[in-house]
């Protein structure tokens, strides 16, 4: 099976959100192939279904000064940041052949500890899909020269403390801990099509994470490729590796 890759550049969050709805409906009807949207957003904080207002640390004046928009959205997880220099991927994939209506099962997404949530497809498929997204990014990062992995009970992609210790920007106490380099928060709609996805920190302004408790995880550091690599790859190189790894993990080929 082929999938289409659309590189949308820097676009507003709300526009991309509406575009996902439009494309997902067409995919569910068999009118377009599975699609991977790659893009960057202007500065924005988004809160998922488990979002808590108290995890927003900056007040209205700071938000205005920094030019940050806020959206409450329908993905899993708590609050996260998107901004220039961060690669955001929205895979729109048909994960279930027919709408399945299942009772709630125990799962949280987007960086939270697992245990409590809702889904439209069997639990193993939903969790397995997120694990596949993590594998995509782990493989892509390995091909870029950076070792990363998963952490039990947590969603996202992490670097180990020994790798994080290279970060000159980071606080000394944080360098002793693993750090999150990519966040994941997803939704699977009633027709079995995935929405939202991943955000990989390539070279964003890391100051914006000071305004939130990212993913609701207190005292869990966040890092970027630029923090850890003396000669970080370009965004175009990162996109190319992500697309290749995505095809390999999901058993699909990018359409040309």
MOZIZI-V210552 format. One record per run of one state. SS is the DSSP state (~ for helix, > for strand, _ for the rest). FROM is the first residue (numbers start at 1). LEN is the number of residues. If there is no record, write none. Layout:
SS|FROM|LEN / SS|FROM|LEN
This chain:
_|1|1 / >|2|9 / _|11|2 / ~|13|16 / _|29|5 / >|34|7 / _|41|3 / >|44|4 / _|48|5 / ~|53|3 / >|56|1 / _|57|3 / ~|60|7 / _|67|2 / >|69|4 / _|73|6 / >|79|4 / _|83|3 / >|86|7 / _|93|1 / >|94|1 / _|95|10 / >|105|1 / _|106|11 / >|117|1 / _|118|5 / ~|123|21 / _|144|5 / >|149|3 / _|152|2 / >|154|6 / _|160|1 / ~|161|4 / _|165|9 / ~|174|3 / _|177|2 / >|179|10 / _|189|4 / >|193|9 / _|202|4 / ~|206|6 / >|212|1 / _|213|1 / ~|214|3 / _|217|4 / >|221|2 / _|223|2 / ~|225|4 / _|229|6 / ~|235|16 / _|251|2 / >|253|2 / _|255|2
